[in-house]
Amino acid sequence: MRIGFALPNPYLAFWAIIGHAIKERSDELGDTLAILTTSNVADQVRIVDHFVDQRVDALIVGPVESHGLAPSVQRATAAQSIGRFFRDIVFFIPSLFGAEINYSDGELTEYLAGIDKKDKIEGGYYSDNKARQIVKRWKGGNKAFDPTTRQKKLLAMEMLDGIVTDGDRQGVLDVLADSASIDTNLGLLFGPGKISFREVREAFKKEPYASRFNTFFIPWFLGQKFSAADKLFAEKILHDIFAVPGTQLDFADLEELQGEVVKRMRTSQLLQESQVHGPSGESGFDYPESVKDTDGCADFAGTYNIRNARVNLAARTFWTAPTFDPKNFYYFTLSTAGKENAFDALTSLFTPQRSICDKTLIHCDYLVNVVDFRVLAES
C-alpha cells in the first residue's frame, strides 16, 4: 500500500508524534510512506496534487489552512463521496492502532456487490474490515446479508490478504465452517485464483484456531476426497499431518494434501502386504536368512546367510544378481530391460510366490526403500 502524508509542520509536537507513529506502523505493515512537509498553503496544495497524480492508496493531510486545500480535496474525492473520503483520512491514524470504522449496511452491500461483479477482492487498506463486518452481521442474523458461495470465497480471500488479525481468522472460520455445514464443493472455494489452502494453514497454525479449523475441515475434506472404506484410515493420517507443529509440512493446495494422504495410505498397504502370506504361503518377500537347505533352492548359500539375497523370479529379467560389497552390504543393478521398464522392474518385485526360492529376499531397510520408490512411481 502507498501512503501520502502532507505534513504541515514537523516541529509541532503533535504532528511530530503522529508522523513518527505512522512511519513505525507503515514500516511494520510493509507499506510505502512518502512524507512531504511545508508550512505554506500554496506548497501544500501542490503536494496534495502531487499525491493525487501519483494515485496513492491513502492520503493523510494535516492542513496548513483548510479553505485553501478545498479544490485539491475535491479533485481527490471526485470518484467518491467527500464524507467517506474525509472519514477515511481522519480515521486512518487511529486505525493504525486497532480502531475500526463502523460501516453502514448500505456501504457494505455496495462493497460486496462490487467484488462480486469483478470476482476479485478489493485489496484496500480498509477492505478486510468491510469483509469482517459483513461476516459478523450475516452470522448475527442481519437479513441484509446472505452471501453466495462466490461471495464467501471473496470475503475469505479479502480477510486473508495482507496482515491477518484474530478478527480475520474468526471471520474466515465462520465462512468455511458454514460452507462445510452445507457440504459446499471444495473446488468452488479453494484453488488458483480462489482461497489459498497454504494461506489458510498459515493463518490457523496456532491454537485455538487450529483445533477449530480441524473440527469441521477434516470431515468435510474426507467426505469429498475419499471413499467410505478409506475414510477412517485417511482421517488418522490427516490428524497426524495437522499435528505437526508450525509449517514443517507445507501444502500448496488441496490436491497436494490429498496426494500426501494417498501416498501414506499406499505405503502402509504395501508394507502390510509384504508381511502377509496367502493360504498356500505365497508372498512377495522374505529374508535371505530364512532360506533353509530343505527348501531346495539351486543357489542355496548356506543357513542364515545374507548371500541368499535375490530378486523375485518375476523380476529377474529386470535386475542383475546381487553384488556383495563389504561397505554396501549388497545391492542389485538394473539390467538393460530394467532401465527400459523401470516401473515393471519395481512392481515385479512384489509378485507373490509360493517357493521362498522365487521370492524377493531382502532386509527391512531395503524393503522400505522399494515400497517408497513404488509409491512415488504410482503417484
C-alpha positions as a Markdown table, in Angstrom:
| # | Residue | x | y | z |
|---|---|---|---|---|
| 1 | Met | 0.0 | 0.0 | 0.0 |
| 2 | Arg | 1.3 | 3.5 | -0.9 |
| 3 | Ile | 0.5 | 6.3 | 1.6 |
| 4 | Gly | 1.0 | 10.0 | 1.0 |
| 5 | Phe | 1.3 | 12.2 | 4.1 |
| 6 | Ala | 1.2 | 16.0 | 3.7 |
| 7 | Leu | 2.7 | 17.1 | 7.0 |
| 8 | Pro | 2.0 | 20.8 | 7.9 |
| 9 | Asn | 4.8 | 21.5 | 10.5 |
| 10 | Pro | 7.1 | 18.7 | 11.7 |
| 11 | Tyr | 8.4 | 21.0 | 14.5 |
| 12 | Leu | 5.0 | 20.9 | 16.3 |
| 13 | Ala | 5.0 | 18.2 | 18.9 |
| 14 | Phe | 1.6 | 16.8 | 17.9 |
| 15 | Trp | 2.5 | 16.3 | 14.2 |
| 16 | Ala | 6.0 | 15.0 | 15.1 |
| 17 | Ile | 4.4 | 12.3 | 17.3 |
| 18 | Ile | 1.8 | 11.5 | 14.6 |
| 19 | Gly | 4.4 | 11.4 | 11.9 |
| 20 | His | 6.6 | 9.1 | 13.9 |
| 21 | Ala | 3.7 | 6.7 | 14.8 |
| 22 | Ile | 2.6 | 6.5 | 11.2 |
| 23 | Lys | 6.1 | 5.8 | 10.0 |
| 24 | Glu | 6.6 | 3.0 | 12.5 |
| 25 | Arg | 3.3 | 1.3 | 11.7 |
| 26 | Ser | 3.6 | 1.6 | 8.0 |
| 27 | Asp | 7.1 | 0.0 | 8.2 |
| 28 | Glu | 5.6 | -2.8 | 10.3 |
| 29 | Leu | 2.9 | -3.4 | 7.7 |
| 30 | Gly | 5.3 | -3.2 | 4.8 |
| 31 | Asp | 3.6 | -0.1 | 3.4 |
| 32 | Thr | 5.3 | 2.6 | 1.4 |
| 33 | Leu | 5.1 | 6.0 | 3.1 |
| 34 | Ala | 6.0 | 9.3 | 1.5 |
| 35 | Ile | 6.1 | 12.4 | 3.7 |
| 36 | Leu | 6.2 | 15.9 | 2.3 |
| 37 | Thr | 6.2 | 18.9 | 4.6 |
| 38 | Thr | 5.5 | 22.6 | 4.3 |
| 39 | Ser | 4.0 | 25.5 | 6.3 |
| 40 | Asn | 2.9 | 27.3 | 3.1 |
| 41 | Val | -0.6 | 26.7 | 1.9 |
| 42 | Ala | 0.3 | 27.0 | -1.8 |
| 43 | Asp | 3.1 | 24.5 | -1.5 |
| 44 | Gln | 0.7 | 22.1 | 0.4 |
| 45 | Val | -1.8 | 22.4 | -2.5 |
| 46 | Arg | 1.0 | 21.3 | -4.9 |
| 47 | Ile | 1.9 | 18.4 | -2.5 |
| 48 | Val | -1.7 | 17.1 | -2.4 |
| 49 | Asp | -2.0 | 17.4 | -6.1 |
| 50 | His | 1.3 | 15.5 | -6.5 |
| 51 | Phe | 0.0 | 12.6 | -4.3 |
| 52 | Val | -3.3 | 12.6 | -6.3 |
| 53 | Asp | -1.3 | 12.4 | -9.5 |
| 54 | Gln | 0.7 | 9.5 | -8.1 |
| 55 | Arg | -2.6 | 7.7 | -7.3 |
| 56 | Val | -1.6 | 6.8 | -3.7 |
| 57 | Asp | -3.8 | 4.3 | -1.9 |
| 58 | Ala | -4.3 | 6.6 | 1.1 |
| 59 | Leu | -3.8 | 10.3 | 1.7 |
| 60 | Ile | -3.2 | 11.9 | 5.1 |
| 61 | Val | -3.4 | 15.7 | 5.2 |
| 62 | Gly | -2.6 | 17.9 | 8.1 |
| 63 | Pro | -4.0 | 21.2 | 6.6 |
| 64 | Val | -2.0 | 24.4 | 6.9 |
| 65 | Glu | -5.2 | 26.2 | 6.0 |
| 66 | Ser | -8.3 | 24.2 | 5.3 |
| 67 | His | -10.0 | 26.6 | 2.8 |
| 68 | Gly | -7.0 | 26.8 | 0.5 |
| 69 | Leu | -7.0 | 23.0 | 0.2 |
| 70 | Ala | -10.6 | 22.6 | -0.9 |
| 71 | Pro | -10.0 | 22.4 | -4.7 |
| 72 | Ser | -7.3 | 19.7 | -4.2 |
| 73 | Val | -9.5 | 17.7 | -1.8 |
| 74 | Gln | -12.4 | 18.0 | -4.3 |
| 75 | Arg | -10.2 | 16.6 | -7.0 |
| 76 | Ala | -9.0 | 13.8 | -4.8 |
| 77 | Thr | -12.6 | 12.8 | -4.0 |
| 78 | Ala | -14.1 | 13.1 | -7.4 |
| 79 | Ala | -14.8 | 9.4 | -7.6 |
| 80 | Gln | -16.3 | 9.0 | -4.1 |
| 81 | Ser | -18.4 | 10.8 | -1.5 |
| 82 | Ile | -16.5 | 13.6 | 0.3 |
| 83 | Gly | -17.9 | 12.4 | 3.6 |
| 84 | Arg | -16.4 | 9.0 | 3.2 |
| 85 | Phe | -13.1 | 10.4 | 2.0 |
| 86 | Phe | -12.7 | 12.6 | 5.0 |
| 87 | Arg | -13.8 | 9.9 | 7.3 |
| 88 | Asp | -11.2 | 7.5 | 5.9 |
| 89 | Ile | -8.4 | 10.1 | 6.1 |
| 90 | Val | -9.3 | 11.1 | 9.6 |
| 91 | Phe | -9.7 | 7.5 | 10.7 |
| 92 | Phe | -6.5 | 6.3 | 9.1 |
| 93 | Ile | -4.4 | 7.3 | 12.1 |
| 94 | Pro | -6.5 | 5.6 | 14.9 |
| 95 | Ser | -7.0 | 2.6 | 12.6 |
| 96 | Leu | -3.2 | 2.0 | 12.8 |
| 97 | Phe | -3.8 | 1.3 | 16.5 |
| 98 | Gly | -6.6 | -1.2 | 16.0 |
| 99 | Ala | -9.7 | 1.1 | 15.8 |
| 100 | Glu | -12.3 | 0.2 | 13.1 |
| 101 | Ile | -14.9 | 2.1 | 11.1 |
| 102 | Asn | -18.5 | 1.1 | 11.7 |
| 103 | Tyr | -19.7 | 0.9 | 8.1 |
| 104 | Ser | -23.4 | 1.2 | 7.3 |
| 105 | Asp | -25.3 | -1.8 | 5.7 |
| 106 | Gly | -25.5 | 0.3 | 2.5 |
| 107 | Glu | -21.8 | 0.7 | 2.3 |
| 108 | Leu | -21.1 | -2.9 | 2.9 |
| 109 | Thr | -23.7 | -4.0 | 0.4 |
| 110 | Glu | -22.1 | -1.7 | -2.2 |
| 111 | Tyr | -18.7 | -3.2 | -1.4 |
| 112 | Leu | -20.0 | -6.8 | -1.6 |
| 113 | Ala | -21.7 | -6.1 | -5.0 |
| 114 | Gly | -18.5 | -4.6 | -6.3 |
| 115 | Ile | -16.2 | -7.5 | -5.6 |
| 116 | Asp | -18.9 | -10.0 | -6.7 |
| 117 | Lys | -19.3 | -8.2 | -10.1 |
| 118 | Lys | -15.5 | -8.3 | -10.7 |
| 119 | Asp | -15.0 | -11.7 | -9.0 |
| 120 | Lys | -11.9 | -10.1 | -7.4 |
| 121 | Ile | -11.1 | -8.8 | -4.0 |
| 122 | Glu | -10.6 | -5.1 | -3.4 |
| 123 | Gly | -7.3 | -5.4 | -1.5 |
| 124 | Gly | -7.5 | -2.0 | 0.0 |
| 125 | Tyr | -6.4 | -0.8 | 3.5 |
| 126 | Tyr | -10.0 | -1.0 | 4.9 |
| 127 | Ser | -11.3 | -3.9 | 2.7 |
| 128 | Asp | -10.7 | -6.6 | 5.3 |
| 129 | Asn | -12.6 | -4.5 | 7.8 |
| 130 | Lys | -15.6 | -4.5 | 5.4 |
| 131 | Ala | -15.4 | -8.2 | 4.8 |
| 132 | Arg | -15.1 | -8.9 | 8.5 |
| 133 | Gln | -18.2 | -6.8 | 9.3 |
| 134 | Ile | -20.2 | -8.4 | 6.6 |
| 135 | Val | -19.5 | -11.9 | 8.0 |
| 136 | Lys | -20.2 | -10.7 | 11.5 |
| 137 | Arg | -23.6 | -9.2 | 10.6 |
| 138 | Trp | -24.5 | -12.2 | 8.4 |
| 139 | Lys | -23.7 | -14.6 | 11.2 |
| 140 | Gly | -25.5 | -12.3 | 13.6 |
| 141 | Gly | -28.8 | -12.7 | 11.7 |
| 142 | Asn | -28.7 | -9.4 | 9.7 |
| 143 | Lys | -31.1 | -10.2 | 6.8 |
| 144 | Ala | -29.3 | -7.6 | 4.6 |
| 145 | Phe | -26.5 | -10.2 | 4.1 |
| 146 | Asp | -26.8 | -13.7 | 2.8 |
| 147 | Pro | -23.6 | -14.3 | 0.8 |
| 148 | Thr | -23.4 | -16.7 | -2.1 |
| 149 | Thr | -20.7 | -19.3 | -2.4 |
| 150 | Arg | -18.6 | -17.0 | -4.6 |
| 151 | Gln | -19.1 | -14.1 | -2.2 |
| 152 | Lys | -18.0 | -16.3 | 0.7 |
| 153 | Lys | -14.9 | -17.2 | -1.2 |
| 154 | Leu | -14.1 | -13.5 | -1.9 |
| 155 | Leu | -14.8 | -12.5 | 1.7 |
| 156 | Ala | -12.4 | -15.1 | 3.0 |
| 157 | Met | -9.7 | -14.1 | 0.4 |
| 158 | Glu | -10.1 | -10.4 | 1.5 |
| 159 | Met | -9.6 | -11.3 | 5.1 |
| 160 | Leu | -6.5 | -13.4 | 4.3 |
| 161 | Asp | -5.0 | -10.7 | 2.2 |
| 162 | Gly | -2.1 | -8.8 | 3.9 |
| 163 | Ile | -1.9 | -8.8 | 7.7 |
| 164 | Val | -4.2 | -11.4 | 9.2 |
| 165 | Thr | -5.7 | -10.4 | 12.6 |
| 166 | Asp | -7.6 | -12.6 | 15.0 |
| 167 | Gly | -10.8 | -10.9 | 13.8 |
| 168 | Asp | -9.9 | -12.0 | 10.3 |
| 169 | Arg | -9.2 | -15.6 | 11.5 |
| 170 | Gln | -12.6 | -15.8 | 13.2 |
| 171 | Gly | -14.3 | -14.4 | 10.1 |
| 172 | Val | -12.6 | -16.9 | 7.8 |
| 173 | Leu | -13.5 | -19.7 | 10.2 |
| 174 | Asp | -17.2 | -18.6 | 10.1 |
| 175 | Val | -17.2 | -18.6 | 6.3 |
| 176 | Leu | -15.5 | -22.0 | 6.0 |
| 177 | Ala | -17.5 | -23.6 | 8.8 |
| 178 | Asp | -20.8 | -22.5 | 7.2 |
| 179 | Ser | -19.6 | -23.8 | 3.8 |
| 180 | Ala | -18.7 | -27.2 | 5.4 |
| 181 | Ser | -22.0 | -27.4 | 7.1 |
| 182 | Ile | -23.8 | -27.5 | 3.8 |
| 183 | Asp | -21.0 | -29.6 | 2.1 |
| 184 | Thr | -20.1 | -26.9 | -0.4 |
| 185 | Asn | -17.9 | -28.3 | -3.2 |
| 186 | Leu | -14.3 | -27.6 | -2.0 |
| 187 | Gly | -13.3 | -26.8 | -5.6 |
| 188 | Leu | -15.6 | -23.7 | -5.6 |
| 189 | Leu | -13.7 | -22.2 | -2.7 |
| 190 | Phe | -10.1 | -23.4 | -2.9 |
| 191 | Gly | -7.7 | -23.4 | -5.9 |
| 192 | Pro | -5.8 | -21.0 | -8.2 |
| 193 | Gly | -7.4 | -17.6 | -8.1 |
| 194 | Lys | -9.5 | -18.7 | -5.1 |
| 195 | Ile | -8.8 | -19.2 | -1.4 |
| 196 | Ser | -5.2 | -20.4 | -0.9 |
| 197 | Phe | -5.0 | -23.5 | 1.3 |
| 198 | Arg | -1.5 | -22.6 | 2.1 |
| 199 | Glu | -2.6 | -19.2 | 3.5 |
| 200 | Val | -5.4 | -20.8 | 5.5 |
| 201 | Arg | -2.9 | -23.3 | 7.1 |
| 202 | Glu | -0.6 | -20.4 | 7.9 |
| 203 | Ala | -3.4 | -18.4 | 9.4 |
| 204 | Phe | -4.7 | -21.3 | 11.6 |
| 205 | Lys | -1.4 | -22.9 | 12.7 |
| 206 | Lys | -1.8 | -21.7 | 16.3 |
| 207 | Glu | -4.5 | -22.5 | 18.9 |
| 208 | Pro | -7.4 | -22.1 | 19.3 |
| 209 | Tyr | -7.8 | -21.6 | 15.6 |
| 210 | Ala | -6.1 | -24.9 | 14.5 |
| 211 | Ser | -8.4 | -27.1 | 16.5 |
| 212 | Arg | -11.5 | -25.1 | 15.4 |
| 213 | Phe | -10.5 | -25.4 | 11.8 |
| 214 | Asn | -9.7 | -29.2 | 12.0 |
| 215 | Thr | -13.0 | -29.9 | 13.7 |
| 216 | Phe | -15.0 | -29.1 | 10.5 |
| 217 | Phe | -12.4 | -29.2 | 7.8 |
| 218 | Ile | -11.2 | -32.8 | 8.2 |
| 219 | Pro | -14.7 | -34.5 | 7.8 |
| 220 | Trp | -15.5 | -32.0 | 5.0 |
| 221 | Phe | -12.3 | -32.9 | 3.2 |
| 222 | Leu | -12.7 | -36.6 | 3.7 |
| 223 | Gly | -16.3 | -36.7 | 2.6 |
| 224 | Gln | -15.4 | -35.2 | -0.8 |
| 225 | Lys | -11.9 | -36.8 | -1.4 |
| 226 | Phe | -12.1 | -40.4 | -0.1 |
| 227 | Ser | -14.4 | -43.4 | -0.3 |
| 228 | Ala | -16.3 | -44.6 | 2.7 |
| 229 | Ala | -13.9 | -47.6 | 3.0 |
| 230 | Asp | -10.8 | -45.3 | 3.2 |
| 231 | Lys | -12.2 | -42.6 | 5.4 |
| 232 | Leu | -11.2 | -44.0 | 8.8 |
| 233 | Phe | -7.6 | -44.6 | 7.9 |
| 234 | Ala | -7.3 | -41.3 | 5.9 |
| 235 | Glu | -8.7 | -39.4 | 9.0 |
| 236 | Lys | -6.0 | -40.8 | 11.2 |
| 237 | Ile | -3.3 | -39.7 | 8.7 |
| 238 | Leu | -4.8 | -36.2 | 8.4 |
| 239 | His | -4.8 | -35.8 | 12.2 |
| 240 | Asp | -1.1 | -36.9 | 12.2 |
| 241 | Ile | -0.3 | -34.4 | 9.4 |
| 242 | Phe | -2.1 | -31.5 | 11.1 |
| 243 | Ala | -0.4 | -32.3 | 14.4 |
| 244 | Val | 3.0 | -31.4 | 13.0 |
| 245 | Pro | 3.8 | -28.0 | 14.5 |
| 246 | Gly | 4.4 | -24.9 | 12.5 |
| 247 | Thr | 4.9 | -25.1 | 8.8 |
| 248 | Gln | 7.2 | -28.2 | 8.7 |
| 249 | Leu | 4.7 | -29.8 | 6.3 |
| 250 | Asp | 3.6 | -27.3 | 3.7 |
| 251 | Phe | 0.9 | -28.0 | 1.1 |
| 252 | Ala | 0.3 | -25.7 | -1.9 |
| 253 | Asp | -3.3 | -26.8 | -2.4 |
| 254 | Leu | -5.8 | -29.5 | -1.5 |
| 255 | Glu | -4.6 | -31.8 | -4.3 |
| 256 | Glu | -1.2 | -31.9 | -2.8 |
| 257 | Leu | -2.7 | -32.6 | 0.6 |
| 258 | Gln | -4.8 | -35.4 | -0.8 |
| 259 | Gly | -1.8 | -36.8 | -2.7 |
| 260 | Glu | 0.2 | -37.0 | 0.6 |
| 261 | Val | -2.6 | -38.8 | 2.4 |
| 262 | Val | -2.9 | -41.3 | -0.5 |
| 263 | Lys | 0.8 | -41.9 | -0.6 |
| 264 | Arg | 0.9 | -42.7 | 3.2 |
| 265 | Met | -2.1 | -45.0 | 2.8 |
| 266 | Arg | -0.5 | -46.8 | -0.1 |
| 267 | Thr | 2.8 | -47.1 | 1.8 |
| 268 | Ser | 1.0 | -48.7 | 4.8 |
| 269 | Gln | -0.9 | -51.1 | 2.5 |
| 270 | Leu | 2.2 | -52.3 | 0.6 |
| 271 | Leu | 4.2 | -52.8 | 3.8 |
| 272 | Gln | 1.3 | -54.8 | 5.3 |
| 273 | Glu | 1.0 | -56.9 | 2.1 |
| 274 | Ser | 4.7 | -57.6 | 2.1 |
| 275 | Gln | 4.4 | -59.3 | 5.5 |
| 276 | Val | 1.2 | -61.3 | 4.8 |
| 277 | His | 1.2 | -64.8 | 3.4 |
| 278 | Gly | -1.6 | -66.3 | 1.3 |
| 279 | Pro | -3.4 | -69.5 | 2.1 |
| 280 | Ser | -0.6 | -71.5 | 0.3 |
| 281 | Gly | 2.2 | -69.5 | 1.9 |
| 282 | Glu | 2.6 | -67.2 | -1.2 |
| 283 | Ser | 4.1 | -63.8 | -0.6 |
| 284 | Gly | 6.4 | -61.4 | -2.5 |
| 285 | Phe | 9.1 | -61.0 | 0.2 |
| 286 | Asp | 11.1 | -62.8 | 2.8 |
| 287 | Tyr | 14.5 | -62.5 | 4.5 |
| 288 | Pro | 17.8 | -64.0 | 3.0 |
| 289 | Glu | 18.4 | -65.8 | 6.3 |
| 290 | Ser | 15.1 | -67.6 | 6.1 |
| 291 | Val | 16.2 | -69.9 | 3.4 |
| 292 | Lys | 16.9 | -73.5 | 4.5 |
| 293 | Asp | 18.7 | -76.4 | 2.9 |
| 294 | Thr | 15.4 | -78.3 | 2.8 |
| 295 | Asp | 13.8 | -75.5 | 0.6 |
| 296 | Gly | 15.7 | -76.9 | -2.4 |
| 297 | Cys | 17.0 | -73.6 | -3.8 |
| 298 | Ala | 19.5 | -74.3 | -6.6 |
| 299 | Asp | 21.8 | -71.4 | -5.5 |
| 300 | Phe | 21.5 | -72.0 | -1.7 |
| 301 | Ala | 24.4 | -70.2 | 0.0 |
| 302 | Gly | 24.0 | -71.7 | 3.5 |
| 303 | Thr | 21.9 | -71.4 | 6.5 |
| 304 | Tyr | 21.4 | -67.9 | 7.9 |
| 305 | Asn | 23.4 | -66.4 | 5.1 |
| 306 | Ile | 22.8 | -63.0 | 3.6 |
| 307 | Arg | 24.2 | -64.3 | 0.3 |
| 308 | Asn | 20.8 | -65.9 | -0.2 |
| 309 | Ala | 19.6 | -62.4 | -1.2 |
| 310 | Arg | 17.9 | -62.2 | -4.5 |
| 311 | Val | 15.1 | -60.5 | -6.5 |
| 312 | Asn | 11.7 | -62.1 | -7.3 |
| 313 | Leu | 11.6 | -64.7 | -10.1 |
| 314 | Ala | 9.2 | -62.4 | -12.0 |
| 315 | Ala | 11.8 | -59.6 | -11.8 |
| 316 | Arg | 15.0 | -61.3 | -12.8 |
| 317 | Thr | 14.9 | -60.1 | -16.4 |
| 318 | Phe | 15.0 | -56.5 | -14.9 |
| 319 | Trp | 17.8 | -56.9 | -12.3 |
| 320 | Thr | 21.2 | -58.4 | -12.1 |
| 321 | Ala | 22.2 | -61.0 | -9.5 |
| 322 | Pro | 23.2 | -59.4 | -6.2 |
| 323 | Thr | 26.6 | -57.8 | -5.8 |
| 324 | Phe | 28.1 | -58.3 | -2.3 |
| 325 | Asp | 30.2 | -55.4 | -1.1 |
| 326 | Pro | 31.8 | -55.2 | 2.5 |
| 327 | Lys | 30.9 | -51.5 | 2.6 |
| 328 | Asn | 27.5 | -51.5 | 0.9 |
| 329 | Phe | 26.3 | -54.9 | 2.2 |
| 330 | Tyr | 24.7 | -56.0 | -1.0 |
| 331 | Tyr | 22.9 | -54.3 | -3.9 |
| 332 | Phe | 21.2 | -55.1 | -7.2 |
| 333 | Thr | 21.7 | -53.3 | -10.5 |
| 334 | Leu | 19.0 | -52.7 | -13.2 |
| 335 | Ser | 19.6 | -54.6 | -16.4 |
| 336 | Thr | 19.1 | -53.0 | -19.8 |
| 337 | Ala | 15.5 | -54.3 | -19.7 |
| 338 | Gly | 15.0 | -52.9 | -16.2 |
| 339 | Lys | 16.2 | -49.4 | -17.3 |
| 340 | Glu | 13.8 | -49.5 | -20.2 |
| 341 | Asn | 10.9 | -50.8 | -18.0 |
| 342 | Ala | 11.6 | -49.2 | -14.6 |
| 343 | Phe | 8.0 | -49.4 | -13.3 |
| 344 | Asp | 7.7 | -53.1 | -14.1 |
| 345 | Ala | 11.1 | -53.6 | -12.5 |
| 346 | Leu | 9.7 | -52.2 | -9.3 |
| 347 | Thr | 6.3 | -53.8 | -9.3 |
| 348 | Ser | 7.5 | -57.3 | -10.3 |
| 349 | Leu | 9.5 | -57.4 | -7.0 |
| 350 | Phe | 6.1 | -57.7 | -5.2 |
| 351 | Thr | 4.8 | -60.7 | -7.2 |
| 352 | Pro | 3.5 | -63.4 | -4.7 |
| 353 | Gln | 5.4 | -66.7 | -4.9 |
| 354 | Arg | 4.9 | -70.0 | -3.1 |
| 355 | Ser | 8.5 | -71.1 | -3.0 |
| 356 | Ile | 10.9 | -69.0 | -1.0 |
| 357 | Cys | 13.5 | -69.6 | -3.7 |
| 358 | Asp | 11.4 | -67.4 | -6.1 |
| 359 | Lys | 10.6 | -64.6 | -3.7 |
| 360 | Thr | 12.4 | -61.2 | -3.3 |
| 361 | Leu | 14.8 | -61.9 | -0.4 |
| 362 | Ile | 16.0 | -58.6 | 1.1 |
| 363 | His | 16.1 | -56.9 | 4.5 |
| 364 | Cys | 13.7 | -54.4 | 6.0 |
| 365 | Asp | 15.6 | -51.3 | 5.2 |
| 366 | Tyr | 15.8 | -52.4 | 1.5 |
| 367 | Leu | 12.0 | -53.2 | 1.6 |
| 368 | Val | 11.2 | -49.7 | 2.9 |
| 369 | Asn | 13.1 | -48.1 | 0.1 |
| 370 | Val | 11.4 | -50.4 | -2.5 |
| 371 | Val | 8.0 | -49.5 | -1.1 |
| 372 | Asp | 8.8 | -45.8 | -1.1 |
| 373 | Phe | 10.0 | -45.9 | -4.7 |
| 374 | Arg | 6.9 | -47.8 | -5.8 |
| 375 | Val | 4.6 | -45.3 | -4.1 |
| 376 | Leu | 6.4 | -42.4 | -5.7 |
| 377 | Ala | 6.2 | -44.1 | -9.1 |
| 378 | Glu | 2.5 | -44.7 | -8.7 |
| 379 | Ser | 1.8 | -41.2 | -7.8 |
